[in-house]
Amino acid sequence: MPRLSSLHIYPVKSTAGIQLDRAFTERAGLAFDRRFVLADRDGRFLTARKHPRLLQVRGTPTADGLILSAPWRPDLRLRYDEFPLQYLTISVWDDEIEGQHCCEAADQWFAELLGIDCSLRYFGPRSRRQTDRAPLSPVAFADGYPLLLISEASLADLNARLPEPVTMSQFRPNMVISGTEPFAEDGWTRIRIGTLELALVKPCSRCVLTTIDPVTAERHPRQEPLRTLSGYRRDSDGQVNFGQNLVPLGEGVLEVGMEVEILA
């Protein structure tokens, strides 16, 4: 029987994840996951694809906000009740989302880190966004879907083909599953973990971000592991897929070690 082997949240878009033993899952994904986004002065979202130093930022949720930390930067504590009621339209791919301004201190913190004008925004009470393939399912500032799942066996299959192994953190899944064959998740359409049912709606197409080391923020000189993945995981549309996007069909608690029941 497959089991849930690890859980991760990513409080700030495209930054280092935090491993959890258990997490409450909402319709929009794991609680606090990707509820913050960094935007440029024109409202376009910023990610580590273009700004690799974001991979070294850690966002640690607290009971009343978030603590930001990064190498060579002082920690910055944010409090939800101090966010101004000021919203800006943020462009995340083709979606336009109203994002609540966090504070000038956060803007300055990231501006000094990246060397550009930018603004940290929160998925606040006025923020709304739906997924493409499951239009009744909400999502925050993730690329497109609330959750991402990859099996340990799929990573092991990839690492067996690479000159140097990579870690799961390079693919930023929320949920990692053990006890399967490689890429077994590609054949699932509906699963249950505990009391929570989830629908697998779309393979996750991978980009250049997978070639950036999440610890050093350096790009791989030979574009690995994307180069190897493209040799055997490219679909008919030319997309290189690794992992599956999911939408929760309700709310519930996920805990490491729970059995994963394949419903369809």
VEXPATOR-933604 format. One record per residue: x, y, z of N, C-alpha, C in turn; residue in three letters. Coordinates in steps of 0.05 Angstrom, whole numbers, plus 32768, in hexadecimal, padded with zeros to 4 digits. Layout:
VEXPATOR-933604
XYZXYZXYZALA/...
END
This chain:
VEXPATOR-933604
80117FE88000800080008000801280198000MET/800E802B7FED801D80457FEE801880548007PRO/802B8064800F802880748027803380918022ARG/802780A48030803080BF802F804A80C1803FLEU/806180C78032807A80C68040808580E18048SER/807B80F7803B80838112804580708126803ASER/806E813D8048805D81548042806E816D8042LEU/8068817F803080788198802F806681B08028HIS/806B81C68034805E81DF802D807381F38023ILE/806A82068012807B821A8007806D8235800BTYR/8072824280228063825A802A806782718017PRO/807F8274800B808482897FF7808A827C7FDDVAL/807F82877FC7808082797FAE809D82727FA5LYS/80A182597F9E80BA824F7F9280D282517FA5SER/80CD824E7FBF80E3824F7FD280E682347FE0THR/80F982327FF280FE82197FFF80E6820F800FALA/80E181F6800E80C981EA801B80CF81E38038GLY/80BA81DF804880BB81D7806380AE81BC8066ILE/80BD81A8807180B2818D807380A1818C808CGLN/808A817E808A8077817C80A08071815F80A6LEU/8068815A80BF805E813F80C68041813D80C0ASP/8032815380C28016815380BC800E816F80B3ARG/7FF8817080A57FEE818A809B7FD081898096ALA/7FC3819F809C7FA781A280957FA581AA8077PHE/7F94819C80697F9181A1804C7F7681AE8047THR/7F7681C5803A7F5E81D380327F5981CD8015GLU/7F4381D8800A7F3E81D47FED7F5381E17FDCARG/7F6081F67FE77F7582047FD87F9181F87FDDALA/7F9381E17FEB7FAC81D47FEF7FB481D4800DGLY/7FCD81CC80137FD681CC802E7FD481E8803BLEU/7FCB81E980537FC8820280617FE282128060ALA/7FE1822B80597FF8823E8057800A8239803FPHE/80048225802F801582208018801182348002ASP/802782417FF9802782547FE3801182697FE5ARG/800E82737FFD7FFB82898002800882A57FFFARG/802282A57FF9803182BE7FF5803E82BD7FD9PHE/804082D47FCD804D82D67FB3805D82F07FB1VAL/807382F07FA3808283087F9E807C83127F82LEU/8077832C7F7F807083387F658082834F7F5FALA/808683557F458095836C7F3D808383857F3DASP/808E839B7F35807F83B47F37806783B57F25ARG/806683A37F10804F83A17EFE803C838C7F06ASP/8041837E7F1D802E836A7F268033834E7F1BGLY/8049834A7F0D804F832F7F03805D831F7F19ARG/805583067F1C806182F67F31807E82EF7F2BPHE/808E82EE7F4080AA82E87F3E80B082CC7F49LEU/80C082BC7F3C80C782A27F4680E5829E7F44THR/80EE82877F4E810B82807F4D811382787F31ALA/810182757F1F810A82707F03811C82867EF9ARG/8115829E7F00812582B67EF8813682C07F0FLYS/812D82BB7F27813C82C67F3F814282AE7F52HIS/8158829F7F4B815E82877F5A8163828C7F78PRO/816A82A47F80816F82A97F9D815682A57FADARG/813E82A57FA1812582A07FAF812582847FBBLEU/813482717FAF813582567FB9814182557FD5LEU/815082697FDC815E82697FF6814D8278800BGLN/8136828280048124828E8017811482798025VAL/8111827B803F81008269804E80EA8279805BARG/80D28270805680BB827C806380B082698078GLY/80B18271809180A8825F80A7808E826A80B2THR/8078825B80AF805E826480B9805E826580D8PRO/8051827980E3804D827B8100802F827D8105THR/8027827E811E800B827F81257FFD8298811AALA/800D82AE8116800082C7810E800D82D380F5ASP/801E82C380E7802B82CF80CF804082BD80C3GLY/805782CA80BD806C82BC80AF808782C880B6LEU/809C82B780B980B782C180BD80C782BB80A4ILE/80D382D0809880E382CD8080810182CD8089LEU/811082BA807D812C82B98082813B82B18069SER/815482B98067816582B38050818282B88057ALA/819482AA804981B182AF805081B882CD804DPRO/81C782D6806081D282F2805F81BC83078061TRP/81A482FF806B818E8312806F8183830F808BARG/817C832480998170832280B38153831680B0PRO/814B830780C3812F82FC80C2811B831380C3ASP/8104830E80B780EF832280B780D5831480BFLEU/80C8831E80D380AF831280DD8097832280D2ARG/8084831480C6806C832180BC8054831880CCLEU/8041832A80D08028832480DF8010832A80CEARG/7FFE831680CC7FE6831980BB7FD6833280C3TYR/7FD4833780DD7FC2834D80E67FCF836880E0ASP/7FE8836980D67FF4838380CF7FF4838880B1GLU/7FEA837580A27FE9837980847FD4838F807EPHE/7FDB83A2806E7FC883B780667FB383AB8053PRO/7F9B83B880537F8683AE80417F8A83BA8025LEU/7FA083B5801A7FA883BF80007FAE83A77FEEGLN/7F9F83A57FD77FA2838F7FC57FAD83987FAATYR/7FBC83877F9D7FC8838C7F837FC283737F71LEU/7FBC83787F587FB783627F467FD283557F3FTHR/7FD4833B7F447FEC832C7F3F7FE7831A7F27ILE/7FFA83197F147FF883077EFD800882EE7F03SER/7FFA82D77F05800882BD7F08800082AD7EEFVAL/801382AC7EDC800E82A17EC17FF782B07EB5TRP/7FE182A37EAE7FCA82B07EA17FB582B97EB5ASP/7FB982B57ECF7FA682BC7EE37FAC82D87EEFASP/7F9782E77EF57F9983007F037F8D82FD7F1EGLU/7F9D83027F337F9582FC7F4F7F9983157F60ILE/7F86831B7F717F8983317F837F9A83287F9BGLU/7FB283347F9F7FC3832D7FB57FC683437FC9GLY/7FC3833D7FE27FC483517FF87FE183587FFEGLN/7FE6837280008001837C8006800983738023HIS/802183698026802A83618041803483798051CYS/804A838580478054839D8055806C83A88046CYS/807383C1804B808A83CD803E80A483BF8046GLU/80A583B6805F80BD83A9806980C3838F8059ALA/80AE8380805280B28368804280BB836F8026ALA/80B08384801B80B8838D800080D683948000ASP/80DE83A3801480FA83AB8016810C8393801AGLN/81038380802A811383688030811A83598017TRP/810583558006810983467FED811783577FD8PHE/811283727FD8812083837FC5813E83827FCAALA/814783827FE3816383817FE9816F83667FE3GLU/815F83517FE6816883357FDF816C83327FC1LEU/8159833C7FB1815A83377F948165834E7F84LEU/816783667F908171837D7F81815D83897F6EGLY/814383857F72812E83907F618116839A7F72ILE/810683AB7F6780EE83B47F7480DA839D7F73ASP/80CE83967F8A80BA83807F8B80A983847FA3CYS/809483737FA4808083767FBA8076835A7FC2SER/807583557FDC806B833B7FE6804D833E7FEALEU/803E832A7FDF8021832B7FE0801783117FEDARG/800083137FFA7FF382FD80087FD882F67FFCTYR/7FD282DD7FFC7FB882D47FF27FA382D98008PHE/7F9982F280087F8882FB801E7F6B82F5801AGLY/7F5A8300802C7F3D82FB802B7F3083028010PRO/7F3A831680027F2E831E7FE97F39830E7FD1ARG/7F4E82FF7FD57F5B82F07FBF7F4B82D97FB6SER/7F4982D57F9C7F3A82BF7F907F4982B47F78ARG/7F4A82997F767F55828C7F5E7F4C82707F5CARG/7F4682667F447F3D824A7F407F51823C7F2DGLN/7F5182217F2F7F6282127F1E7F56820F7F02THR/7F6682097EEE7F5D82077ED27F4C81EE7ECDASP/7F5781D77ED57F4A81BD7ECE7F3581B57EE3ARG/7F3481C37EF97F2081BE7F0E7F1681D97F17ALA/7F0581E67F077EFE82027F0C7EF082077F26PRO/7EE681F37F337ED981F87F4D7EED81F67F64LEU/7F0681EF7F5E7F1B81EC7F727F2B82057F75SER/7F2D82117F8D7F3E82297F907F5B82227F92PRO/7F6C82367F8C7F8982337F8E7F94824F7F94VAL/7FAB82507FA27FB782697FA97FCC82717F94ALA/7FE582757F9C7FF9827F7F8A800B82697F7FPHE/800282507F818011823A7F748010823E7F56ALA/802182307F47802182337F2A8006822F7F1EASP/7FF7821B7F287FDD82177F1C7FCA82057F2CGLY/7FD581F47F3E7FC481E17F4C7FCC81E07F69TYR/7FB981D77F7B7FBE81D97F987FD481C77FA2PRO/7FD781AF7F967FEA819B7FA17FFA818E7F8BLEU/801281857F92802381767F80802D815D7F8ELEU/802B81467F808033812C7F8C8048811F7F7ALEU/805C81137F87807081037F79807680EB7F8AILE/807B80D47F7E808380BC7F8D80A180BA7F90SER/80AA80AE7FA680C780AA7FAA80D280997F94GLU/80C380857F8A80CC80737F7580D180837F5BALA/80C280977F5580C680A77F3D80E080B67F3ESER/80E680C17F56810080CF7F59811780BB7F57LEU/811480A37F638129808F7F62812E80877F45ALA/811980857F35811C807E7F18812C80937F0AASP/812580AC7F0F813480C27F03815180C27F0CLEU/815680BF7F25817180C07F2F818380AA7F24ASN/817680937F1E8185807D7F12818F80847EF6ALA/818380987EEA818B80A17ECF819D80B97ECEARG/81A180C67EE581B080DE7EE781CD80D97EEELEU/81E080E97EE481FC80E77EEC820080ED7F0APRO/81EF80FF7F1581F081067F3181D381087F3BGLU/81CC80FC7F5281B080FC7F5B81A781187F63PRO/818D811C7F62818181347F6C816E812D7F83VAL/816581417F928153813D7FA8813781447FA0THR/8124813A7FB0810881407FAA8102815E7FACMET/8111816C7FBC810C81897FBF810F81997FA5SER/811E818E7F928121819B7F788106819C7F69GLN/80F3818C7F7180D9818B7F6280C281967F73PHE/80C7819D7F8C80B481AB7F9D8099819F7F9FARG/809681847FA4807B81797FA88071817E7FC4PRO/805781807FC7804B81817FE2804A81667FEFASN/804681517FDE804181377FE9805481237FDBMET/806281137FEB807380FE7FE0806980E37FEAVAL/806780D07FD7805B80B67FDC807080A07FDBILE/806F808D7FED808180767FEC8071805D7FE6SER/807F80477FDE8073802D7FDB806580297FC0GLY/806F80367FAB806380337F908078802C7F7CTHR/806F80257F64808180227F4E8087803E7F43GLU/809E80427F3480A3805C7F28808C80667F17PRO/8084807F7F1B8070808C7F0B8054807F7F0DPHE/805080707F23803580647F278020807B7F29ALA/802880927F34801680A87F37800A80B27F1DGLU/801880AC7F07800E80B57EED7FF480A77EE5ASP/7FEF80907EF17FD780817EEB7FC080857EFEGLY/7FC480967F137FAF809B7F267F9E80B37F1ETRP/7F8480B17F237F7380C97F1F7F6480D27F38THR/7F6480C07F4C7F5680C77F657F6280B67F7CARG/7F6980C37F927F7480B57FA97F6780BE7FC3ILE/7F6B80AE7FD87F6180B67FF37F7880B38006ARG/7F7D80C780167F9180C6802C7F8380CD8045ILE/7F8080BA80587F7080BF806F7F5380C28066GLY/7F4780D9806E7F2B80DE80657F2A80F0804DTHR/7F4180F980437F41810D802E7F4481008013LEU/7F31810680017F3480FD7FE57F4081147FD4GLU/7F51810C7FC17F5E811F7FAF7F5D81157F93LEU/7F5A81277F807F5981217F637F7381297F57ALA/7F7F81177F477F97811D7F387F8E81277F1DLEU/7F9481407F177F87814D7F007F9981527EE8VAL/7FB481527EED7FC6815A7ED77FE381537EDFLYS/7FF281487ECB800F81457ED0801C81607ED4PRO/803181607EE4804081797EE98056817C7ED4CYS/805481907EC3806981957EAF807F81A57EBCSER/8098819C7EB780AF81A77EC580BE81BC7EB5ARG/80CC81CE7EC280D981E57EB580F681E77EBFCYS/810381FC7EB8811F82017EBF812482037EDDVAL/810F82087EEC8112820A7F09811D81F07F15LEU/811781D97F09812181C07F13814081BE7F10THR/814C81CF7F00816981CD7EFC817881DF7F0FTHR/816B81EC7F21817781FE7F35817981F07F50ILE/819181EF7F5B819581E27F74818781F27F8AASP/817481E67F9A816581F57FAD817681FF7FC5PRO/818E81F47FC9819F81FC7FDF81B282127FD6VAL/81BF820F7FBF81D382227FB781C882377FA4THR/81B082327F9981A382447F8581B382467F6BALA/81C482327F6681D382327F4D81C682207F38GLU/81C882287F1F81BD82187F0981D082027F01ARG/81C481EB7EFA81D581D57EF281E181DA7ED6HIS/81FB81D67ED2820881DE7EB981FE81CD7EA1PRO/81F381B67EA681E981A57E9081CA81A27E91ARG/81BD81B57E9F81A081B67EA08193819C7EABGLN/81A1818F7EBD819581777ECA818581807EE3GLU/817081717EE9816781587EDD8154815B7EC5PRO/814F81747EBD813B81787EA78144816B7E8DLEU/815E816C7E88816881607E6F816281427E6EARG/816781347E84816181177E85814381127E85THR/813481217E948117811D7E93810B81207E77LEU/811681347E68810B81397E4D811081217E3BSER/812281107E42812880F97E31811480E27E34GLY/810580E27E4A80F280CC7E4D80D880D37E5BTYR/80D480ED7E6080BB80F57E6D80AD810B7E5EARG/80B2810D7E4480A581227E33808B81177E28ARG/807581267E2A805C811D7E20805781267E03ASP/803F81207DF9803981267DDD803881447DD7SER/803481547DEC803481717DE9804F817E7DECASP/8063816D7DF1807F81777DF58085817F7E11GLY/8073817A7E24807881817E408087816B7E4EGLN/809981737E5F80A9815F7E6F809C815D7E8AVAL/809081467E90808081427EA8808E81327EBEASN/8089813B7ED78094812D7EEE808381347F06PHE/807281227F0F805F81277F258043812D7F1AGLY/8030812E7F2D801481317F26800881487F37GLN/7FF881597F2A7FEA816E7F387FCF81637F43ASN/7FC8816C7F5B7FB081627F677F9E81797F71LEU/7F8481737F747F7281857F827F6581767F99VAL/7F6481807FB17F5581737FC77F3781757FC1PRO/7F2981607FC87F0C815F7FC47EFD81657FDELEU/7F0B816F7FF17F008176800B7F168181801CGLY/7F12817F80377F268188804A7F2D8171805DGLU/7F45817180687F4D815D807A7F6A815F8082GLY/7F72814E80947F8D814D809E7F9D81378090VAL/7FB5813E80867FC7812B807A7FDE8128808ELEU/7FE8810F80917FFD810980A4801080F58097GLU/802A80FA809A803E80E88090803980CC809BVAL/803A80B880898036809C8091801A8092808AGLY/800780A480837FEC809B807C7FED808B8062MET/7FDB807780617FD8806780497FCB80778033GLU/7FD38071801A7FC8807E80037FB780697FF4VAL/7F9D806E7FF47F8B805B7FE67F8680657FCAGLU/7F8B80547FB67F86805B7F9A7F6980557F93ILE/7F5980697F8F7F3D80667F897F3780627F6BLEU/7F48806F7F5B7F43806D7F3D7F5E80737F2FALA/
END
